[in-house]
Amino acid sequence: MAFATVALIGQSRGTELAGVRAAADRINRTLHLDGSGLTIVRAHNELHRSLHGKFSGEQVLPIASASKWLAVATIMTLVDEGKLDLDLPVSRYVKEFDRDDRRRITLRQCLSCVSALPARLNDRTQGWDMERFAEEAADEAIRSHPGTSFVDGGVGFQMVAIAAERASGMTWHDLFAHRIAEPLGMRDTKFGTLLPLADDPGTTKLPWVAGGAVSTLNDYTRFVRMLLAKGEWHGKPVLSEASVDDMLRNQVPKRIDVKTNLFETKNVRYGLGTWIETMPDETVRLSDPGAFGFTPWIDPGLEIGGVFAAKDRGKRIRRNLSRVYAAVHTAVTSPAVAGTTETVLIRHGGRNRRYHLHVPAHEQNHAGLPVLVVLHGGGGNGAQVRATTGLDKIGIQSGFIVAFPDGTGLLPKKLLTWNSGGIDVYASRKKVDDVGFIKSVVLNIQKRVPVNADRIYVVGHSNGGMMSHRLAREAADVFDGIAVVAGAMNFTDVDATAPIATLLIHGAKDQRVLIAGGESAQGRKTRGRKKRVDASLQDAVDYYIARNELVGYPKTSAKDGAQMDRFLRGKNKQDAAPLWVVKLEGGGHAWPGADRKTLLVGDKPHKWSASRGIIAFFASLKLETLKMHGLPAVPR
């Protein structure tokens, strides 16, 4: 199977997406720009970089309203720490607003432009500091009630910045530097004045947070990548995932119209400093464009972002950027970048079987890609677990071949199960050779795509997790590691001696497969089936510690309601296949981190992302990036 590759257009240009440079070049020719720069990124890698004309990635530009994302992110770090509450009145933090007509104005209303404050004060702000601005803003007349109309402007943002200064005891310059710029390495990004715009960056007494910043293509690209990574930068949190979500989701009540002449699209809403456009094809674009053309954006559907850096009239840039958006969409969704997807039919054990195959873009002579086989739970199918886990997208982006096989059942595509042993389901009663089938899936993949035979892994949920335990014993010659989510080690008829890297994930409140083992409500004898008694999570832990010859004293950490125990050290200090155990506080049976709720009543998915944790675990086996969260830096 042949694949196109992302073009490398000369050593000085770096990685580029096919057709995107030409689209950006056309903007430069049409508008007679001196130069511009464009980056397209995912959370953990850069897909495209092109510099046009005399432009440099370190060229400092006034970014105008693109300052708002930087300002809101700075403020949200204080929200994460509990020093600010967006739903409290501004007057709680800024005494000048403790007046009858302003006591109801909240920080959230200010950042979503529904505070009823004017867009700007007068133009005589030279020489003012933040204290003077608060006094003048408190005296400025307001003509409507808070929360009843939308006005795009900067006064509300400025008032929240003043609240941030007073809540933290730090100047705005220091707040931004310590909380955003320094963690992200944004060395050339600072806030300057309103008039003249972006003057005295980093030193002015009145930093205009809604539009006075300067930045570079390189700096702002890092910021966009952090937003795409849900607040993390190289595995370290800058913002909480909840704060990023608040920034990028609609915050304006439905009853309020959001009117703007910034976009041709009519269906526009507003988050916290974020324009939210719903396009005619129902796709969504999130952006924070500046008046001089500096435009950062995020495409949540494709999980990519971009920065177009230039200096021109913003309206002219925005009219022409549609060419770039279209070229990026075409390139990112092409097999050269997105890889390929197909459903493969194979014959095994006298049955017609199938699996869904997702292959990342790669060179035809690639030495070999890692493989991830993902097994659905009882009653599910490959398409269902693909949608629930998102491991097709996350795996592809991390360089993994991902396969989602179907189990068997009375119906060809519904209510399918695995012959995992120790559980009375269709596949077990019919003695289906699922071990042989899954090994055949791997062999079939190897005939289609270059595979790294030392990096073949299996993941399973519930009944699929139980099947993964069985494969660890009966197919250790094929699989180098397993990840089990909410699946008991019920099959013990066969043993294996070869060490196998293991990740075990289990919710402490799982009512379907109890973490302590035993008979769950769903395991009782029904309709003539045998009673099911599950092994405990500790049974599996003890088994893999012994099998991998590990020292039974783990490194323990906790985050977001997830406790991780990592057994890494082998006896006699030799290298060993690791065991990671994740216990989810309050977690049920649903796939942790799933976007959709399970059909089971009261079984809301735990917020910790099992999919990202699994990819990080398997990548760590080679890259030694033992991180609890976030994707590893594996090649695209």
Buried (B, 14 or more C-beta within 10 A) or exposed (E): EEBEEBBEEEEEBBBBBBBBBEBBBBBBEEBEBEBBBBBBBBBBBBBBBBBBBEBEBEBBBBBBBBBBBBBBBBBBBBBBEEBBBBEEBBBBBBEBBEEEEBEBBBBBBBBBBBBBBBEBBEEEBEEBEBBEBBEBBBEEEBEEEBBEBBBBBBBBBBBBBBBBBBBBEBEBBEBBBBBBBEBBEBEBBBBBBBEEBBBBBBEBBBBBBBBBBBBBBBBBBBBBBBBBBBBBBBBEBBBBBBBBEBBBBBBBEEEBEBEBEBBEBEEBBBBBBBBBBBEEEEBBBBBBBBBBBBBBBBBBEBBBBBBBBBBBEBEBBBBBBEBBBEBBBBBBEBBBBBBBBEEBEBEBBEEEBBBBBBBBBBEEEBEBBBBBBBBBBBBBBBBBBBBBBBBBBBBBBBBBBBBBBBBBBEEEEEBBBBBBBBBBBBBBEBEBBBBEBBBBBBEBBBEBBBBBEEBBBBBBBBBBBBBBBBBBBBBBEBBBBBBBBBBBBBBBEEEBEEBBBBBBBBBBBBBBBBBEBEEBEBBEEEEEBEEBBBBBBEBBBEBBBEBBBBBEEBEEEEEBBBBBBBBBBBEEEEEBBBBBBBBBBEBBBBBBBBEEEBEEEEBBBBBBBBBBBBBBBBBBBBEEBBBBBBBBBBEB
